[in-house]
């Protein structure tokens, strides 16, 4: 018999890990609610037609398809099988797929439920997504996204609010050194326009987005392979060496894009966001204009966000952007949206590397009652009193050896134990021991409750 295993790129989570993960989820959720976002959920699977064609060619390849139940080959033409035509076969054997992200399902949700919701509609969603990617550090095939989106308004105040959300959540999680990068898709359209390559905007943006991974030479090589002429590449090259403050880069870009109306509109939108964020201030985030930031998704039309933890060798931990026409692909025109996503798994890895998790958590047992086999009814009543006072408590189930019970408390990182010996139960005075220091004091139950609360 083979050993039990799980698919590559997926993980089991032990209780100590789940406590930490829930600390991240709860911190994110608290800020989402503070900013007026409402919770929704969508199914883990969507119709394949809902997802395909929304993430670009590279993204479509990473969508996990689900085989139809029953005789899934029954509708497939023999000539398609013989020709090994994957696309033709797929239409017949897979009508559903696991969701790739939460944004496209949200667009479908808005269109389907447009008469039940009020616009602007602010929603948050914390659910797993799946990608048929090559597993590596910081990249998984199953992972959680924590999204906040606003649809039904094109106001740039929401871009400002989402930048504040990035800063608040990550600061509350203990991160001190991280950078929120921003660009605007209209600026990228302007770059394509001034090079005379507007029809190649996707090729250009996908290539320049890889600058930090493959360097200038790598980007130039990829642009050349995509049939971008040398004179166009020369017009793009100044992007790679732009430096200075956000205001200085904005000024340089205004000159570069002076002949592009859409490019200048993107610059104006960014300048507005910079102005308002500067007015409001931030806790810990650095806020940076990155003209090469493109993110490979086809549906962004305005602001583009990416967040990286500095001095940690993990990719982006958050991202997002504005998508003016996403619901249009499902038949609902004129609904503008903007949203961000927190990558909980990567944030976990960053926090673990930087040792940012708190020692205790509301989800952990706070006190263990040591069982000496004396007066079980009274022991249960004491346990009940602690729990009624919202103190996470356990009674060891048997009068096992003290060493075994104390090891149990140690292994679960329970910070306090109470000894329920015969004398203590008679006198209603109990020894409360703090596990970390070894300090022990005899107290009545009311005092113990007050101390532990």
C-alpha positions, 0 to 999 in steps of 0.5 A: 500500500502506498503512503498517503500523500497530497498533490504538489502545491497543496498543504495540510495546516496543523492547528498552530499554523491555522491559528497564525493564518486566522490571525492574518485573515481576522486582521484583514477582515477587521480593516475590510469591515472598518472601510465599509466592505460587505462579505460575499462567497462564490462557488469554488467552481465556475463554468469554464466559459466564465473563466477562459479568455479573461486572464490572457493566454498564459493565465488560461493555461493555468486554469484547472479544468474539471472533467465532466462526470460520466462518459466525458469522452462520449461527445468527443469527435474521433477526428479531434481525438486522433488529431490530439486537438486539446482545445476542441476536446476540452469543450466536450469533456470539461464544462466547469473549472476551479476558479483562478482568482476571485475577481472574474467570479465577482464580475459574474456575481455582480451581473447575475445579482445586479438587482439585489445589490446597491451601487457603489457595491463594496465587497470583500471575499476571503476564499481559496483559488487554484492555479495549475502552476509549477510549485515553488517557494511562495507559489502554490497551486491552492492558496487563499486570496483576500479581496476587496473591490468596489464596483459602480463608481469611477471615483479615484477616491477609491484608489486612495482608500485601497492604498490606505487599506494596504498600509493599514492591514500590513502595518497592523500585521507588524510589517514595517518595511514594504512598498506599494507600487502603482502604475496606470494602464492608460500610461502603458497604452500611451507608451504603446501609442507613441511607439506606433504599436498600439496593437501590440500593447499586451506584448509590450506590457507583458515584457516590461512587467518582467524587468525586475526578473529578466533585466533590460536585455531580457526585456529587449530580447522578448520585445524583439521576439514579439516583432516590436521594431528597433525604433519602437524599442528605442522609444520604450528604453527611457522607461528603464532608467527613470528615477527620482521622486514620484513627482519627478517621474510624473514630470518626466512621463508628461514629457515622454507622453506629451503626444498621447491623450490617453497617456496624459490622462493616466498621468493625471489620475496617478497625480491625483492619487499621490496628492491625496495619499500625501495629504492623509499620510501612511503608517509604514508603507513606501508609495512608489510610481513604477512605470514598468509595472504592468501585471500580466492580466488583460482586464486592468484599465486604470490604476495597477497596484503591487505590494512587496515586502522589502528585504524578503526574497518573496514576490509580490504579497498584494496586488490589484487595479481598476477594471472599467469594463470587466462586467461588460464581458458578461453583458453589463456595460458601464460598470467601473470597478477597482479592487485589491487582493492580499496574498495570505500565503505569501504574507504568512511566509513573510511574517514567519521569516520576520518573526512577526506572529504574536505569541498568544492568540484568542484561538488558543487554550488559555488555561488547562485544569490539571485533573487529580481525579478529585470531585469531578462535578466541582471540576466541571463547574469550575471549567464552566465558570471559566468558559462563561467568562470567555476564557478558553479552557480545558479540563484534562480528561483523566487523572494521568500522571502530572508530567503527562498533563504538563507536557500536554499544556507545553505542547499546546502552548497553553500559558496557564494551568490550574491545579484541582487537588483535593485540598484546593477544591475543599478550600476553594483556593487554587494554584494558578501557574504561569507556564513561561515564568513558572510563577505560581500563586494561590487564588480564589476562582473570582480572582483567577477569572479577573486575572485571566480575562 
